[in-house]
Amino acid sequence: MAFRSGITAMRLRSRLPRVAGKRGTAALVLGIIGLVGMVPGCCSASVLPFAICSVLAWSLGQSELRMYQALGAVGAEESQARAGYVLGIIGTSLACLGMMFWIMYILFVIAAIMAAAIGENRILLITEF
């Protein structure tokens, strides 16, 4: 089985643990950093570095898993890449939820300011059920 560059699958498999395992480990580490940093501060404005870590973990994990699937390799490195991939997806989802929260909050504040400036206080305040 030959690839585009002319390197056979056997030669790629012999290089697999040396080249591929590091990106799987990097995806796992970035996924953990992104998720641990995202959970307590999901709704704060300082989550951008953790969101970037989560997106990088998602990307690295996905590319590593594609390479393992192309080569037909299975091992501990694949499980690290898969864990980093999943953690990256979860961290990115939390970042998107946090951004949607902040966008809705900013729109609500703008609407409240505009309503107060116009003099029509039509904002519904729920105090008791």
C-alpha positions as CSV (number, residue, x, y, z in Angstrom):
1,M,0.0,0.0,0.0
2,A,1.7,3.2,-1.1
3,F,0.8,6.7,-0.2
4,R,1.1,9.9,-2.4
5,S,4.6,10.6,-1.3
6,G,5.8,7.1,-2.1
7,I,6.4,6.0,1.5
8,T,5.0,2.6,2.2
9,A,2.7,1.9,5.1
10,M,5.3,-0.3,6.7
11,R,7.8,2.6,6.9
12,L,5.2,4.9,8.3
13,R,4.2,2.3,10.9
14,S,7.8,2.1,12.0
15,R,7.9,5.8,12.6
16,L,4.4,6.0,14.3
17,P,5.3,5.9,18.0
18,R,8.1,8.4,17.6
19,V,6.1,11.0,15.5
20,A,2.5,10.5,16.3
21,G,2.4,10.0,20.0
22,K,3.5,13.5,20.9
23,R,0.6,15.2,19.2
24,G,-1.9,12.8,20.9
25,T,-0.3,13.7,24.3
26,A,-0.4,17.4,23.4
27,A,-4.0,17.2,22.5
28,L,-4.8,15.5,25.8
29,V,-2.8,18.1,27.8
30,L,-4.4,21.0,25.9
31,G,-7.9,19.5,26.4
32,I,-7.3,19.2,30.1
33,I,-6.1,22.7,30.4
34,G,-8.9,24.0,28.3
35,L,-11.6,22.2,30.2
36,V,-10.2,22.8,33.7
37,G,-9.9,26.5,33.0
38,M,-13.3,26.7,31.3
39,V,-15.5,25.1,33.9
40,P,-15.1,27.7,36.8
41,G,-15.0,30.6,34.4
42,C,-17.4,29.5,31.7
43,C,-19.4,32.7,32.1
44,S,-16.6,35.2,32.5
45,A,-14.8,37.3,30.0
46,S,-11.3,35.8,30.7
47,V,-11.9,32.4,29.0
48,L,-10.3,33.2,25.7
49,P,-6.9,31.4,26.4
50,F,-8.8,28.3,27.6
51,A,-11.0,28.4,24.6
52,I,-8.0,28.5,22.3
53,C,-6.5,25.5,24.2
54,S,-9.8,23.6,23.7
55,V,-9.9,24.4,19.9
56,L,-6.3,23.4,19.5
57,A,-6.9,20.1,21.4
58,W,-9.9,19.4,19.2
59,S,-7.9,20.0,16.1
60,L,-4.8,18.1,17.2
61,G,-6.8,15.2,18.4
62,Q,-8.8,15.0,15.2
63,S,-5.7,15.1,13.0
64,E,-4.0,12.5,15.1
65,L,-7.0,10.2,15.0
66,R,-7.2,10.5,11.2
67,M,-3.6,9.5,10.9
68,Y,-4.1,6.5,13.2
69,Q,-7.1,5.5,11.1
70,A,-5.2,5.8,7.9
71,L,-2.3,3.7,9.2
72,G,-4.5,1.2,11.1
73,A,-2.7,1.6,14.3
74,V,-4.1,1.1,17.8
75,G,-2.5,1.9,21.1
76,A,-2.2,4.1,24.1
77,E,-1.3,7.1,21.9
78,E,-4.7,6.7,20.1
79,S,-6.6,6.7,23.4
80,Q,-4.7,9.9,24.4
81,A,-5.6,11.5,21.1
82,R,-9.2,10.5,21.4
83,A,-9.4,11.8,25.0
84,G,-7.9,15.1,23.9
85,Y,-10.4,15.3,21.0
86,V,-13.4,14.7,23.3
87,L,-12.1,17.2,25.9
88,G,-11.5,19.8,23.2
89,I,-15.1,19.4,22.0
90,I,-16.5,19.8,25.5
91,G,-14.3,22.8,26.2
92,T,-15.2,24.4,22.9
93,S,-18.9,23.8,23.6
94,L,-18.6,25.4,27.0
95,A,-16.8,28.4,25.4
96,C,-19.6,28.8,22.9
97,L,-22.2,28.7,25.6
98,G,-20.3,31.3,27.6
99,M,-20.0,33.6,24.6
100,M,-23.7,33.2,23.9
101,F,-24.4,34.1,27.5
102,W,-22.3,37.2,27.3
103,I,-23.9,38.3,24.0
104,M,-27.4,37.9,25.5
105,Y,-26.3,39.8,28.6
106,I,-24.8,42.7,26.6
107,L,-28.0,42.9,24.4
108,F,-30.1,42.9,27.6
109,V,-28.0,45.7,29.1
110,I,-28.2,47.7,25.8
111,A,-32.0,47.2,25.7
112,A,-32.3,48.4,29.3
113,I,-30.3,51.5,28.7
114,M,-32.3,52.3,25.6
115,A,-35.6,51.8,27.4
116,A,-34.4,54.0,30.3
117,A,-33.2,56.7,27.9
118,I,-36.5,56.7,26.1
119,G,-38.5,56.7,29.3
120,E,-40.5,53.6,28.5
121,N,-39.7,51.2,31.3
122,R,-41.1,48.1,29.7
123,I,-38.5,45.8,31.1
124,L,-40.1,42.9,33.0
125,L,-38.6,42.4,36.4
126,I,-39.5,39.2,38.1
127,T,-39.2,39.6,41.9
128,E,-41.3,36.8,43.3
129,F,-43.1,33.8,42.0
